[in-house]
Amino acid sequence: MDAEFTDLPLRNLADAALDAARTLGADHADFRVERVRGQSIALSDGKLQSLSDADDSGLAVRVIVDGTWGFASAVDLTAEAARDAARHAVEVAKVAAAMNTERIELAAEPGYGDVTWVSAYEIDPFSVAAKEKVALLADWSALLLAHPVVSHADASVYQVKECKFYTDGATTTTQQRVRLYPQLEATAVTESGFDDMRTLAPPAGRGWEYLTGSGWDFPAELAELPDLLAAKLKAPSVEAGRYDLVIDPSNLWLTIHESIGHATELDRALGYEAAYAGTSFATFDKLGSLQYGSPVMNITGDRTAEHGLATIGYDDEGVAGQSWDLISDGVLVGYQLDRRMAQLKGFGRSNGCAFADSPGHMPLQRMANVSLKPAPGGPSAQELIGGVENGIYILGDKSWSIDMQRYNFQFTGQRFFRIRNGRLDGQLKDIAYQATTTDFWNSMEAVGGPQTYMLGGAFNCGKGQPGQVAPVSHGAPAALFRQVRVLNTVQEGK
């Protein structure tokens, strides 16, 4: 744990806030102190363009008074500020009671006492000198720029260390997690225009070791990236139509995020979340009956996956991290829950999906690591490709679009390879695949084995008003989909 954080008077601040809240009539009160450090480094053509550091610290008090939420926060880490925040939170609840139409009740959660949790990483990125980080990105940029096809190279890394203290009296958690988001992109400029290609490396809940050999071979991918870009420049434009698709997890994670992750948030399915990206077609009346996908589709929500961006020991309501089924054999069987949603619909217990992105924000129901299970002993990506006569192999994420019900969508990618008679036959370009959520997932014929599985993810999933961002990972194996509609993006843009 970061000594600068643990040396703060965390328990004294908590005692001051909780005692004040209860004295003023709160039926429930919880307290947080957070310190979120961020560092962003960006290079263009091997030269440093920006290096910024951010540090967001503060305390927060959340209460329930006569069935109504109240919340307040402060940046001063003093007992007086903690008591004032508790007083303001109770005042907010009393004022808001006149507008409240539903009594707030929370699902029960066992008390865990005083517990500490730290995410799985080896080297704190904030212990590495900025000069060393810039030098590594500059070396990698030079590797790309040495190839004649590469006109420009962009390299960046975003790093976060999040320290959080929480207590509601029964559970007191002190937690720390680290995450990194490296990106390298090569751009080719020709007489006819330009094109680009990024590495497939996902953001990860790892430390600086991620960039120096643990979890991803950056030098190997950078060595082949310029040749792949050169081939893409010469690739033919796809002919629109229906194709069998073999989709790599580096692309499929985003489809999971948009069409399953958001759709199975219970507050969204019930209509409590609508202003930011809409509600969900997967409404509560469909639980246990909706054939979301084919029988090979098994989706979990998971707050415990090693190196997952949404992995925690305990959420921001003191709920222990856990794993559960969302879709089983293609059927919708669960939702993502915080304590209020769990109690509202009779689930009995939250599955730990409350998260606030800063001390100045109230926790929202946020996404877990939502992942597609691989098939035990299942096929390799090459074996999936071998079962396709006329298709496309898709890798890497790029742009996407989905409607406000998480139902009609289209996705593009970074790399596309034509499949002919079970073999890869050069690259294609200008591709997007389009479907409805249920048509797409019901067209999934096979999923790869554990050897094809990878965690993708995003640093900045948005939700709520005022808006909050949350990190989240999505694991997937390679998967085979039959007869999916493919668009030619150039033709569609005319």
Buried (B, 14 or more C-beta within 10 A) or exposed (E): EBEEBEEBBBBEBBBBBBBBBBEBEBBBBBBBBBBBBBBBBBBBBBEBEEEEEEEBBBBBBBBBBEEBBBBBBBEBBBBEBBBBBBBBBBBBBBEBBEEEEEEBBBBEBEEBEEBEBBBBBEBBBBEBEEEEBBEBBBEBBEBBBEBEBBBBBBBBBBBBBBBBBBBBBEBBBBBBBBBBBBBBBBBBEEEEEEBBBBBBBBBBBBBBBBBEEBBBEBEEBBEEBBEBBBBBBEBEEBEBEBBBBBBBBBBBBBBBBBBBBBBBBBBBBBEBBEEBBBBBBBBEEBBEEBBBBBEBBBBBBBBBBEBBBBBBBBBBBBBBBBBBBBBBBBBBBBBBBBBBBBBBBEBEBBBBBBBBBBBBBBBBBBBBBBBBBBBEEBBBBBBBBBBBEEBBBBBBBBEBEBEEBBBBBBBBBBBBBBBEEBEBEEBBBBBBBBBBBBBBBBBBBBBBBEEBBBBBBBBEBEBBEEEBBBBBBBBBBBBBBBBBBBBBBEEEEE
